[in-house]
Amino acid sequence: MNTNNTRVYRMSFASVYPHYIAKAEKKGRTKAEVDEIIFWLTGYREAMLQDVLDSKTNFEDFFNKAPQLNPNAAKITGVICGYRVEEIEDPLMQKIRYLDKLVDELAKGKAMEKILRV
């Protein structure tokens, strides 16, 4: 694991969450839609997500303690931050990039059914 990944893993999810929301809202989407994406991907629910935010849980623990990664997460493909998400070998970094990619798709105006791979 490279040092850059370690730094990302130790970042608190709460420090990045407002950026996901801001990115979505800037494009006319909502916090509720961002939350729906998080719930879909991780299996967290509202109260659990609030606990994660309140306790400043880092990304590593956020994903390691997630109730259940959505089985359709493997259908998330494409490029985010210059990397093809389906080719990222580090499982934790791949999950982080999955979330980045879904929020990116939301901000680009994709329909929720498409984002959630329904």
MODELLER restraints for C-alpha pairs under 7 A, 6 or more apart:
rsr = mdl.restraints
at = mdl.atoms
rsr.add(forms.Gaussian(group=physical.xy_distance, feature=features.Distance(at['CA:9:A'], at['CA:58:A']), mean=6.34, stdev=0.5))
rsr.add(forms.Gaussian(group=physical.xy_distance, feature=features.Distance(at['CA:9:A'], at['CA:59:A']), mean=4.89, stdev=0.5))
rsr.add(forms.Gaussian(group=physical.xy_distance, feature=features.Distance(at['CA:9:A'], at['CA:60:A']), mean=4.88, stdev=0.5))
rsr.add(forms.Gaussian(group=physical.xy_distance, feature=features.Distance(at['CA:10:A'], at['CA:58:A']), mean=5.13, stdev=0.5))
rsr.add(forms.Gaussian(group=physical.xy_distance, feature=features.Distance(at['CA:10:A'], at['CA:59:A']), mean=6.21, stdev=0.5))
rsr.add(forms.Gaussian(group=physical.xy_distance, feature=features.Distance(at['CA:10:A'], at['CA:60:A']), mean=6.66, stdev=0.5))
rsr.add(forms.Gaussian(group=physical.xy_distance, feature=features.Distance(at['CA:11:A'], at['CA:58:A']), mean=5.17, stdev=0.5))
rsr.add(forms.Gaussian(group=physical.xy_distance, feature=features.Distance(at['CA:11:A'], at['CA:59:A']), mean=6.11, stdev=0.5))
rsr.add(forms.Gaussian(group=physical.xy_distance, feature=features.Distance(at['CA:12:A'], at['CA:56:A']), mean=5.20, stdev=0.5))
rsr.add(forms.Gaussian(group=physical.xy_distance, feature=features.Distance(at['CA:12:A'], at['CA:57:A']), mean=5.29, stdev=0.5))
rsr.add(forms.Gaussian(group=physical.xy_distance, feature=features.Distance(at['CA:12:A'], at['CA:58:A']), mean=3.87, stdev=0.5))
rsr.add(forms.Gaussian(group=physical.xy_distance, feature=features.Distance(at['CA:12:A'], at['CA:59:A']), mean=5.99, stdev=0.5))
rsr.add(forms.Gaussian(group=physical.xy_distance, feature=features.Distance(at['CA:13:A'], at['CA:53:A']), mean=6.71, stdev=0.5))
rsr.add(forms.Gaussian(group=physical.xy_distance, feature=features.Distance(at['CA:13:A'], at['CA:56:A']), mean=6.48, stdev=0.5))
rsr.add(forms.Gaussian(group=physical.xy_distance, feature=features.Distance(at['CA:13:A'], at['CA:57:A']), mean=5.95, stdev=0.5))
rsr.add(forms.Gaussian(group=physical.xy_distance, feature=features.Distance(at['CA:13:A'], at['CA:58:A']), mean=5.33, stdev=0.5))
rsr.add(forms.Gaussian(group=physical.xy_distance, feature=features.Distance(at['CA:13:A'], at['CA:59:A']), mean=5.41, stdev=0.5))
rsr.add(forms.Gaussian(group=physical.xy_distance, feature=features.Distance(at['CA:14:A'], at['CA:53:A']), mean=4.74, stdev=0.5))
rsr.add(forms.Gaussian(group=physical.xy_distance, feature=features.Distance(at['CA:14:A'], at['CA:56:A']), mean=5.57, stdev=0.5))
rsr.add(forms.Gaussian(group=physical.xy_distance, feature=features.Distance(at['CA:20:A'], at['CA:103:A']), mean=6.46, stdev=0.5))
rsr.add(forms.Gaussian(group=physical.xy_distance, feature=features.Distance(at['CA:21:A'], at['CA:31:A']), mean=5.42, stdev=0.5))
rsr.add(forms.Gaussian(group=physical.xy_distance, feature=features.Distance(at['CA:21:A'], at['CA:34:A']), mean=6.39, stdev=0.5))
rsr.add(forms.Gaussian(group=physical.xy_distance, feature=features.Distance(at['CA:23:A'], at['CA:107:A']), mean=6.33, stdev=0.5))
rsr.add(forms.Gaussian(group=physical.xy_distance, feature=features.Distance(at['CA:24:A'], at['CA:30:A']), mean=6.22, stdev=0.5))
rsr.add(forms.Gaussian(group=physical.xy_distance, feature=features.Distance(at['CA:24:A'], at['CA:103:A']), mean=6.97, stdev=0.5))
rsr.add(forms.Gaussian(group=physical.xy_distance, feature=features.Distance(at['CA:24:A'], at['CA:106:A']), mean=6.44, stdev=0.5))
rsr.add(forms.Gaussian(group=physical.xy_distance, feature=features.Distance(at['CA:24:A'], at['CA:107:A']), mean=4.72, stdev=0.5))
rsr.add(forms.Gaussian(group=physical.xy_distance, feature=features.Distance(at['CA:27:A'], at['CA:107:A']), mean=5.46, stdev=0.5))
rsr.add(forms.Gaussian(group=physical.xy_distance, feature=features.Distance(at['CA:29:A'], at['CA:107:A']), mean=6.75, stdev=0.5))
rsr.add(forms.Gaussian(group=physical.xy_distance, feature=features.Distance(at['CA:34:A'], at['CA:103:A']), mean=6.68, stdev=0.5))
rsr.add(forms.Gaussian(group=physical.xy_distance, feature=features.Distance(at['CA:37:A'], at['CA:102:A']), mean=6.99, stdev=0.5))
rsr.add(forms.Gaussian(group=physical.xy_distance, feature=features.Distance(at['CA:39:A'], at['CA:45:A']), mean=5.82, stdev=0.5))
rsr.add(forms.Gaussian(group=physical.xy_distance, feature=features.Distance(at['CA:40:A'], at['CA:70:A']), mean=6.43, stdev=0.5))
rsr.add(forms.Gaussian(group=physical.xy_distance, feature=features.Distance(at['CA:41:A'], at['CA:69:A']), mean=5.62, stdev=0.5))
rsr.add(forms.Gaussian(group=physical.xy_distance, feature=features.Distance(at['CA:41:A'], at['CA:70:A']), mean=5.05, stdev=0.5))
rsr.add(forms.Gaussian(group=physical.xy_distance, feature=features.Distance(at['CA:41:A'], at['CA:73:A']), mean=6.66, stdev=0.5))
rsr.add(forms.Gaussian(group=physical.xy_distance, feature=features.Distance(at['CA:42:A'], at['CA:66:A']), mean=5.35, stdev=0.5))
rsr.add(forms.Gaussian(group=physical.xy_distance, feature=features.Distance(at['CA:42:A'], at['CA:67:A']), mean=6.36, stdev=0.5))
rsr.add(forms.Gaussian(group=physical.xy_distance, feature=features.Distance(at['CA:42:A'], at['CA:68:A']), mean=5.45, stdev=0.5))
rsr.add(forms.Gaussian(group=physical.xy_distance, feature=features.Distance(at['CA:42:A'], at['CA:69:A']), mean=4.62, stdev=0.5))
rsr.add(forms.Gaussian(group=physical.xy_distance, feature=features.Distance(at['CA:42:A'], at['CA:70:A']), mean=6.22, stdev=0.5))
rsr.add(forms.Gaussian(group=physical.xy_distance, feature=features.Distance(at['CA:43:A'], at['CA:66:A']), mean=6.31, stdev=0.5))
rsr.add(forms.Gaussian(group=physical.xy_distance, feature=features.Distance(at['CA:43:A'], at['CA:67:A']), mean=5.05, stdev=0.5))
rsr.add(forms.Gaussian(group=physical.xy_distance, feature=features.Distance(at['CA:43:A'], at['CA:68:A']), mean=4.95, stdev=0.5))
rsr.add(forms.Gaussian(group=physical.xy_distance, feature=features.Distance(at['CA:43:A'], at['CA:69:A']), mean=6.33, stdev=0.5))
rsr.add(forms.Gaussian(group=physical.xy_distance, feature=features.Distance(at['CA:44:A'], at['CA:66:A']), mean=6.25, stdev=0.5))
rsr.add(forms.Gaussian(group=physical.xy_distance, feature=features.Distance(at['CA:44:A'], at['CA:67:A']), mean=6.05, stdev=0.5))
rsr.add(forms.Gaussian(group=physical.xy_distance, feature=features.Distance(at['CA:60:A'], at['CA:92:A']), mean=6.99, stdev=0.5))
rsr.add(forms.Gaussian(group=physical.xy_distance, feature=features.Distance(at['CA:72:A'], at['CA:117:A']), mean=6.80, stdev=0.5))
rsr.add(forms.Gaussian(group=physical.xy_distance, feature=features.Distance(at['CA:76:A'], at['CA:98:A']), mean=6.61, stdev=0.5))
rsr.add(forms.Gaussian(group=physical.xy_distance, feature=features.Distance(at['CA:77:A'], at['CA:84:A']), mean=6.88, stdev=0.5))
rsr.add(forms.Gaussian(group=physical.xy_distance, feature=features.Distance(at['CA:77:A'], at['CA:85:A']), mean=5.69, stdev=0.5))
rsr.add(forms.Gaussian(group=physical.xy_distance, feature=features.Distance(at['CA:77:A'], at['CA:86:A']), mean=5.46, stdev=0.5))
rsr.add(forms.Gaussian(group=physical.xy_distance, feature=features.Distance(at['CA:78:A'], at['CA:84:A']), mean=5.30, stdev=0.5))
rsr.add(forms.Gaussian(group=physical.xy_distance, feature=features.Distance(at['CA:78:A'], at['CA:85:A']), mean=5.94, stdev=0.5))
rsr.add(forms.Gaussian(group=physical.xy_distance, feature=features.Distance(at['CA:79:A'], at['CA:85:A']), mean=6.05, stdev=0.5))
rsr.add(forms.Gaussian(group=physical.xy_distance, feature=features.Distance(at['CA:80:A'], at['CA:97:A']), mean=6.86, stdev=0.5))
rsr.add(forms.Gaussian(group=physical.xy_distance, feature=features.Distance(at['CA:80:A'], at['CA:101:A']), mean=5.96, stdev=0.5))
rsr.add(forms.Gaussian(group=physical.xy_distance, feature=features.Distance(at['CA:85:A'], at['CA:94:A']), mean=6.17, stdev=0.5))
rsr.add(forms.Gaussian(group=physical.xy_distance, feature=features.Distance(at['CA:85:A'], at['CA:97:A']), mean=6.34, stdev=0.5))
rsr.add(forms.Gaussian(group=physical.xy_distance, feature=features.Distance(at['CA:85:A'], at['CA:98:A']), mean=6.63, stdev=0.5))
rsr.add(forms.Gaussian(group=physical.xy_distance, feature=features.Distance(at['CA:88:A'], at['CA:94:A']), mean=5.48, stdev=0.5))
rsr.add(forms.Gaussian(group=physical.xy_distance, feature=features.Distance(at['CA:102:A'], at['CA:115:A']), mean=6.17, stdev=0.5))
rsr.add(forms.Gaussian(group=physical.xy_distance, feature=features.Distance(at['CA:105:A'], at['CA:115:A']), mean=6.57, stdev=0.5))
